[in-house]
Amino acid sequence: MTRPYEGEAEEAGSPYDEPASGSAGPGSEGEPGVLAFRRAAWQPSLDTAPLPGLAGTRLALVPHIVAHSDRRWWDAVHPGLPPLTDRRERVLAALELFRHGTVTVGGLGPQSAAGFRTALWESAGLPGPLVDRWGALLHDGAARRETAVPDGALVLVSLPGNTFTCLDSVLAEAERSACVWVRPSRREPLSAARLVAALLAVGWPPQRLALYPCEQRALHGLLGLTDRHVVYGGAGLAASVRDSAALTLHGPGRGCALVPPGGGGGLLPLDDTVAWLLPLIAADSGRFCSNVRTVVCVDHDPEPLAKALAAALDALHPGPAPDPAEPHWPLTAFRDPGEAERAAASVRERLRPGDRLLTREPALVRGAAEDLFVRPQLALLHGLGPDGRHPLAGHEVPFPFAAVLGAGADAARALADDSLFVYRPPAAPGEQP
């Protein structure tokens, strides 16, 4: 149970203003955990939260009153900081350390790349192949990004818990802004803490970085304290912060694939359509906002495609025990059994009369080491409601899931308009896309 903030002082003398050693824990008893990074130092906190899956390990939380004080501190130190040069080179060097090196994370001490993978597996259920793939995606994105013109903004980046590839926004703002406050997900703060440590290790000025773990209710306060904001979150969070100024909002993606009728038009045959859709649904354990959640068969019967696609999804993880080290289609494990049960049930509860779950493998399954997984699921929808909607169309869950339905051109266009990511099959050889 977390303890409330016990001090009212905002300036020097507050327990939050004493720099912490790398071995200190986030609480007053010195329990192991991840510290906050603020005012150019790793800092403990009287307010902490447990990290999932890591017994006895806690996360330091920054109260809003302390953030107010830190904004005044930043305004005081910012004018005296020298210009930061070679930002791209530092970012790429930090990513090499993040992926392959050993860095010192406040509260955890020296952490190797193997130790990072182990910690992510134990706390967030992220298997090694996903960690390696996502690290490579971060590096590739940073290497290809256009160079930004630095400005004087203090920027907040509020991260999700489904994938650490969103750290790309931290790196983009680090290259652009004067200072970045990173608010990690409480479900998975380890990757953000490691990236901050890697940036510090390559000489990033500590005054220009902060790691601000906090309660969700403190997010609105951080928006008011920063000049620009990048926020990731689900539908509820997106609605609550939508009206903030200078906001870049990454809300639900509701990935949608539009499949025109086949035969005689140079479009993909059934097997090729399944091969095209499978990675869009199941890659990255279904954790990306860009994963397909809705497959719309435009003006044709969806059942043949739905049955073939369900069989292909079942074949990814057959049998009694998924292998978390499987390199091609890794699944994430759930460290909270209740979360897994709720996620799987959220599909069944949204089925309407006439809808069918076509995947046959049991949704919940234990691995060889008793890790809990949710296997891919696919639902064939009987149709849309009178309002042109269905609760499973665009439904986002932390495992591979798609709803397949048939719809006319107008309804398909409306579903696509509600999606941030819309996919169409590639053209057959010799045809125009």
C-alpha atoms as one frame of an Amber mdcrd trajectory, in Angstrom:
protein
   0.000   0.000   0.000   1.396   3.410  -0.940   1.973   6.028   1.691   0.719
   9.583   1.194   2.969  12.530   0.684   4.051  13.469   4.188   5.893  16.755
   3.691   4.601  20.140   2.606   7.928  21.805   1.854   8.583  22.424  -1.835
  12.037  23.916  -1.646  15.354  22.683  -0.263  14.917  20.554   2.826  12.074
  18.520   1.403  12.771  14.772   1.421  12.355  14.914  -2.374  15.259  17.295
  -2.841  18.026  15.071  -1.480  19.979  13.325  -4.249  19.830   9.577  -3.936
  22.622   7.086  -4.264  22.242   4.455  -6.961  21.563   1.750  -4.375  18.867
   3.436  -2.337  15.289   2.295  -2.667  12.381   4.599  -3.358  10.899   4.478
   0.111  12.104   5.470   3.540  12.913   1.864   4.447  15.271   1.552   1.444
  13.366  -1.241  -0.314  14.616  -2.000  -3.838  12.938  -0.183  -6.668  13.068
   2.388  -9.454  13.741   5.980  -8.433  12.455   9.136 -10.014  14.946  11.377
 -11.811  14.403  15.056 -11.169  16.506  18.156 -10.551  19.448  16.415 -12.235
  19.581  13.476  -9.789  17.942  10.153  -9.016  15.511  10.793  -6.172  13.576
   8.625  -3.705   9.992   9.308  -2.699   7.778   8.710   0.289   5.030   7.776
  -2.159   5.601   4.483  -3.981   3.739   1.821  -5.928   4.597  -1.871  -6.365
   5.936  -3.063  -9.684   3.998  -6.025 -11.096   5.763  -9.371 -11.055   8.813
  -8.192  -9.104   8.289  -9.107  -5.465   9.250  -6.323  -3.077  10.246  -3.904
  -5.856   8.578  -0.520  -5.901   8.382   2.560  -8.097   8.942   6.044  -6.684
   5.997   8.351  -7.453   6.355  12.126  -7.798   3.538  14.132  -6.167   2.112
  17.061  -8.080   3.273  19.589  -5.474   6.872  18.560  -6.135   6.439  18.965
  -9.897   5.333  22.581  -9.322   8.568  23.215  -7.476  10.594  21.513 -10.182
   9.108  23.727 -12.875  10.338  26.785 -10.957  13.736  25.115 -10.598  13.891
  24.500 -14.352  12.993  28.094 -15.147  15.866  29.187 -12.908  18.568  26.886
 -14.310  17.566  26.877 -17.976  19.037  30.290 -18.944  22.476  29.260 -17.663
  22.749  25.971 -19.556  25.150  25.838 -22.517  23.720  24.825 -25.906  23.389
  21.060 -26.373  25.230  19.911 -29.500  25.521  16.568 -31.312  22.046  15.504
 -30.238  21.571  12.854 -32.923  24.952  11.271 -32.197  24.167  11.163 -28.477
  20.751   9.641 -29.084  22.165   6.860 -31.247  24.938   6.176 -28.749  22.372
   6.012 -25.949  20.304   3.533 -27.950  23.330   1.295 -28.381  23.708   1.254
 -24.608  19.973   0.766 -24.144  20.003  -2.297 -26.400  23.383  -3.854 -25.700
  25.199  -2.168 -22.825  25.252  -1.795 -19.058  23.830   1.384 -17.519  23.189
   2.491 -13.949  19.485   2.892 -13.211  18.642   4.778 -10.052  17.472   2.343
  -7.377  18.422  -0.729  -9.399  22.142  -0.109  -9.871  24.108  -1.421 -12.863
  21.815  -3.178 -15.335  23.086  -5.180 -18.291  21.116  -5.782 -21.477  20.440
  -9.343 -20.330  19.347  -8.057 -16.933  16.971  -5.636 -18.641  15.400  -8.425
 -20.680  15.013 -10.534 -17.562  13.429  -7.683 -15.620  10.946  -6.944 -18.430
   9.971 -10.606 -18.612   9.493 -10.889 -14.844   7.607  -7.618 -14.415   5.747
  -7.047 -17.686   5.766 -10.478 -19.316   7.638  -9.195 -22.383   9.589 -12.065
 -23.991  13.168 -11.581 -25.150  12.411 -11.677 -28.896   9.969  -8.774 -28.517
  12.432  -6.758 -26.427  15.115  -7.215 -29.071  12.752  -6.372 -31.936  11.376
  -3.274 -30.252  14.889  -2.052 -29.427  15.847  -2.413 -33.087  12.730  -0.485
 -34.137  13.709   2.345 -31.777  17.191   2.530 -33.272  15.961   2.427 -36.865
  13.390   5.137 -36.207  15.937   7.443 -34.578  18.486   6.912 -37.345  15.978
   7.831 -40.072  14.267  10.755 -38.343  14.638  14.180 -39.914  16.821  16.522
 -37.912  14.798  18.934 -35.779  15.568  22.557 -35.004  15.970  22.809 -31.210
  13.660  25.127 -29.297  13.337  26.239 -25.684  10.307  24.164 -24.673   9.890
  22.002 -21.590   8.095  18.926 -22.940   6.103  16.189 -21.248   5.967  12.712
 -22.838   3.408  10.454 -21.144   3.979   6.834 -22.134   1.702   3.794 -22.417
   2.341   0.357 -20.939   1.694  -1.784 -23.996   5.043  -1.253 -25.813   8.258
   0.644 -25.174   8.617   1.574 -28.860   6.758   4.754 -27.871  10.064   5.853
 -26.318  10.682   7.105 -29.851   8.684  10.186 -28.842  11.060  10.773 -25.925
  14.024  10.642 -28.290  12.344  12.898 -30.853  11.605  15.510 -28.196  15.100
  15.158 -26.720  16.507  16.193 -30.085  14.051  19.070 -30.382  13.312  20.524
 -26.958  15.227  22.143 -24.132  14.118  19.575 -21.548  11.998  16.385 -21.503
   9.939  15.180 -18.567   9.118  11.511 -19.104   6.047  10.098 -17.388   6.386
   6.303 -17.626   3.569   3.819 -17.389   3.242   2.391 -13.904   2.723  -1.012
 -15.515   6.105  -0.855 -17.271   8.457   1.924 -16.126  11.686  -0.061 -16.544
  12.294   0.798 -20.196  11.841   4.543 -19.620  14.186   4.448 -16.618  16.783
   2.559 -18.659  16.572   5.054 -21.524  17.073   7.981 -19.148  20.083   6.181
 -17.660  21.488   5.524 -21.142  21.121   9.176 -22.158  22.892  10.258 -18.976
  25.678   7.758 -19.641  26.476   9.352 -23.021  26.713  12.826 -21.543  23.185
  14.177 -21.879  22.974  17.109 -19.453  21.034  15.848 -16.408  19.229  19.168
 -16.056  17.558  18.490 -19.418  15.957  15.189 -18.404  13.445  13.999 -15.841
  11.660  10.740 -15.080   8.303  11.492 -13.480   6.394   8.386 -12.399   3.074
   9.544 -10.975  -0.555   8.688 -10.433  -2.861   9.094 -13.417  -4.696  11.938
 -11.707  -1.431  13.922 -11.653  -1.168  13.882 -15.456  -3.448  16.888 -15.881
  -1.238  18.861 -13.516   1.865  17.983 -15.513   0.128  19.154 -18.675  -0.347
  22.536 -17.037   3.307  22.750 -16.025   4.886  21.930 -19.390   5.006  23.826
 -22.682   4.353  20.955 -25.089   2.853  17.515 -24.502   2.932  14.089 -26.157
   0.386  11.769 -24.550  -0.339   8.106 -25.236  -3.441   6.435 -23.873  -6.709
   4.623 -24.401 -10.097   6.063 -25.192 -10.838   7.289 -21.663  -7.536   9.103
 -21.240  -7.713  10.487 -24.768 -11.110  12.031 -24.077  -9.950  13.578 -20.800
  -6.933  15.429 -22.236  -8.108  16.158 -25.770  -8.608  19.879 -25.218  -5.126
  20.637 -23.881  -3.140  23.189 -25.850   0.108  22.189 -27.613  -0.926  18.530
 -27.341   0.012  15.609 -29.587  -2.379  12.812 -28.646  -1.804   9.192 -29.561
  -5.129   7.554 -28.763  -6.645   4.240 -29.825  -5.531   3.159 -33.310  -8.483
   0.865 -34.123  -6.546  -0.676 -37.015  -8.844  -1.649 -39.892  -8.228  -3.808
 -42.975 -10.501  -3.434 -46.004 -10.771  -6.568 -48.172 -12.537  -6.037 -51.534
 -14.261  -8.942 -53.281 -11.883 -11.324 -55.052 -12.044 -13.134 -58.359 -11.337
 -11.702 -61.772 -10.057  -8.394 -60.517  -6.428  -9.242 -59.878  -6.977  -9.256
 -56.093  -5.321 -11.680 -53.675  -6.660 -15.227 -53.418  -7.805 -16.473 -50.019
  -4.498 -17.991 -48.861  -2.575 -14.876 -49.838  -5.119 -12.660 -48.088  -4.658
 -14.683 -44.892  -0.876 -14.405 -45.233  -1.223 -10.617 -45.640  -3.530 -10.209
 -42.644  -1.815 -12.550 -40.184   1.125 -10.280 -39.256  -1.117  -7.215 -39.218
  -3.158  -8.898 -36.476  -0.632 -11.010 -34.568   2.768  -9.335 -34.912   4.234
  -7.751 -31.769   1.821  -9.834 -29.661  -1.016  -7.583 -30.856   0.280  -4.764
 -28.648   0.669  -1.983 -31.194  -2.039   0.592 -31.807  -1.421  -0.123 -35.500
  -2.391  -3.808 -35.220  -5.522  -4.684 -37.180  -8.602  -5.116 -34.965 -11.310
  -5.078 -37.642 -11.328  -6.888 -40.990 -14.074  -5.646 -43.308 -15.039  -7.800
 -46.286 -16.491  -5.157 -48.587 -19.545  -6.407 -50.470 -18.762 -10.103 -50.059
 -19.316 -12.990 -47.642 -16.820 -12.721 -44.736 -17.154 -16.327 -43.525 -14.601
 -18.069 -45.792 -11.894 -15.542 -44.919 -12.842 -15.526 -41.219 -12.603 -19.319
 -40.950  -9.264 -19.476 -42.745  -7.847 -16.622 -40.680  -9.058 -18.191 -37.402
  -7.360 -21.468 -38.315  -4.126 -19.601 -39.059  -4.276 -17.782 -35.713  -4.919
 -21.061 -33.875  -1.874 -22.572 -35.587   0.465 -19.890 -34.199   0.372 -21.225
 -30.634  -1.121 -24.727 -30.626  -0.915 -27.169 -27.768  -0.756 -26.792 -24.021
   2.172 -24.391 -23.488   3.168 -21.381 -25.634   6.917 -20.791 -25.802   7.819
 -17.209 -24.756  11.139 -17.521 -26.587   9.452 -18.320 -29.916  11.077 -15.762
 -32.228   8.434 -15.383 -34.939   5.140 -14.951 -33.070   6.026 -14.296 -29.412
   3.196 -13.811 -26.918   3.361 -11.601 -23.854   2.573 -13.104 -20.470   0.169
 -11.526 -17.991   1.562 -10.942 -14.508  -1.898 -10.121 -13.169  -4.195 -13.120
 -13.706  -7.234 -10.907 -13.236  -6.097  -8.638 -16.074  -5.758 -11.639 -18.391
  -9.195 -12.919 -17.470 -10.791  -9.509 -17.948  -9.074  -8.975 -21.293 -10.187
 -12.344 -22.652 -13.705 -11.911 -21.257 -14.013  -8.474 -22.851 -14.279 -10.188
 -26.236 -16.952 -12.691 -25.185 -18.989 -10.035 -23.388 -19.205  -7.889 -26.528
 -20.562 -10.650 -28.762 -24.072  -9.981 -30.063 -26.670 -12.518 -31.207 -25.403
 -14.227 -34.348 -21.725 -13.436 -33.676 -19.319 -16.370 -33.359 -15.847 -16.908
 -31.922 -14.084 -18.957 -34.581 -10.724 -19.555 -32.896 -10.851 -22.946 -31.200
  -7.789 -22.954 -28.951  -8.579 -22.071 -25.308  -8.131 -18.323 -24.817  -6.323
 -18.566 -21.466  -3.386 -20.935 -21.256  -0.512 -21.566 -18.863   3.016 -21.925
 -20.169   5.532 -24.529 -19.062   6.662 -22.253 -16.212   3.055 -21.433 -15.230
   3.144 -18.082 -17.019  -0.346 -16.995 -18.088  -1.021 -16.104 -21.738  -4.037
 -15.091 -23.799  -3.976 -16.737 -27.212  -5.079 -14.967 -30.403  -8.840 -14.722
 -30.870 -11.049 -14.012 -33.866 -14.774 -13.254 -33.953 -17.042 -13.376 -36.986
 -19.649 -10.658 -36.577 -23.197 -11.131 -37.812 -23.258  -7.488 -38.817 -23.274
  -3.923 -37.583 -26.028  -2.355 -35.519 -28.523   0.203 -36.803 -26.042   2.905
 -35.887 -23.358   1.303 -38.071 -21.337   0.206 -35.047 -20.451  -2.922 -33.104
 -18.715  -3.108 -29.706 -16.063  -5.457 -31.143 -15.260  -3.272 -34.163 -11.992
  -1.562 -33.236 -11.916  -3.275 -29.826  -8.354  -3.047 -28.462  -6.964  -5.671
 -26.091  -3.358  -6.547 -25.105  -3.252  -9.696 -27.229  -3.896 -10.501 -30.918
  -7.593 -10.108 -31.694  -9.629  -9.237 -34.772 -13.306  -9.035 -35.625 -14.279
  -9.972 -39.194 -17.483  -8.727 -40.770 -19.122  -8.075 -44.082 -20.286  -4.577
 -44.964 -21.269  -2.427 -47.891 -19.027   0.277 -49.239 -20.580   3.089 -47.181
 -20.390   1.183 -43.886 -16.821   0.097 -44.650 -15.864   3.700 -45.327 -17.368
   4.777 -41.980 -15.382   2.108 -40.125 -12.217   3.196 -41.889 -12.890   6.828
 -41.021 -12.956   5.819 -37.339  -9.519   4.179 -37.601  -6.082   5.749 -37.471
  -4.571   2.854 -39.423  -6.315   1.549 -42.544  -4.850  -1.255 -44.648  -5.716
  -2.471 -48.121  -4.331  -5.621 -49.769  -1.371  -5.213 -52.083  -2.021  -5.469
 -55.770  -1.462  -8.724 -57.552   1.457  -8.836 -60.033   0.689  -6.705 -63.050
  -2.267  -4.926 -61.375  -2.620  -1.378 -60.063  -2.945  -1.034 -56.251
